[in-house]
Amino acid sequence: MRILVTGGCGFIGSALVRKLVAEGHDVLNLDALTYAGDERSIAEIANAQGYQFRKVDIADAGAVASAFADFNPHRVFHLAAESHVDRSIDGPGIFIRTNLVGTSVMLDSAREYWRGLDELARAAFRFVHVSTDEVYGTLGFDDPAFTEDTPYAPNSPYAASKAGADHLARAWVETYGLPVIITNCSNNYGPFQHPEKLIPTVIRTALSGGDIPVYGKGENIRDWLYVSDHVAGLMAAADAGEVGRKYNFGGDAERTNIDLVRTLCRLLDDKRPSPKPYEDQIRFVADRPGHDMRYAVNSARARAELGWAPSVTLDSGLSETVDWYLAHPDWLSRDAAEIARLGLGR
Ligand code: NAD
């Protein structure tokens, strides 16, 4: 198949692109290469037959329309986004532009292109809009996990911009019949994640001998999913998902942040021993404003209707992830000065 991916130089997008190319699909990767995009994440397939890259801003309607016209995709996976909650608190404007305006451009270019296809191709076309569980807001400790019917209640500018994008995607199905599927996934982890995010930050700061920053008391709970399991879910949604339907993906692996950080410290004690336990470097810092207390995702629909299930346990996934970052110190030091200046990475 010819598959158009946006954000394919980012953390999840690059894992998807690597998988699709390995499976023999033709892939066009549209990515603006913002601070979050890094071509090293797709280096292993950059010269593969059938892979193409275009440096495109998804809010640029002309460039997006040309990409559709030139490539004639059977499928679209839309992942390009501004993705870091802390940055959205410091500067929400770019989140509105990329996540909302960019998504509207993607949907409308897809609609124009799709309208011109023959009947068979129109029926087979799929646009997978990739979103987050953060659109649902926050849970109390005893609340049931988010289902696809949980009302939207986003709390951060990032989550609100993604929620708005989900509403646009829904409207393009209801109004125009564009065959869109929306997916909402929990926190991902694995290789090639930007070092400003929690897990790479813990590893980087631990190895540097400095403070390992943890927001508040570290009691916030997240549900972790290994990135390759998310990729498998996105592909299953495109293959077997019902048009206009939403699918949640989660790892059934809820952990408090402090538990997760301590687990990473213990893995590092084992794999890269230092004179003192890494846990001694943990420092609690002032909490993030509007910090959601708990996310938990009910993936029953994806399991029943897509035949999807996570295949990597949190223990083995974290161990592999630590191994990868230990083997790639150059990746961990990426943008270090800016991350320190902005106080990111908690
Ligand atoms: P990321 O920040 O690692 O990568 C984003 C990519 O999008 C980068 O390559 C960047 O260059 C590109 N991009 C940004 N603005 C662009 C623009 N205007 N035009 C074209 N490209 C642009 O993000 P990620 O963690 O890989 O997340 C990918 C998608 O998955 C996002 O839509 C995010 O909301 C969603 N998601 C992420 C997680 C997670 O835990 N990381 C969980 C659920 C859903």
Boltz pocket constraint, residues with backbone or C-beta under 6 A from the ligand:
constraints:
  - pocket:
      binder: B
      contacts: [[A, 6], [A, 7], [A, 8], [A, 9], [A, 10], [A, 11], [A, 12], [A, 13], [A, 30], [A, 31], [A, 32], [A, 33], [A, 34], [A, 35], [A, 36], [A, 37], [A, 38], [A, 56], [A, 57], [A, 58], [A, 59], [A, 78], [A, 79], [A, 80], [A, 81], [A, 82], [A, 83], [A, 84], [A, 98], [A, 102], [A, 130], [A, 131], [A, 132], [A, 133], [A, 162], [A, 184], [A, 185], [A, 186], [A, 187], [A, 188], [A, 189], [A, 192], [A, 194]]
      max_distance: 6.0
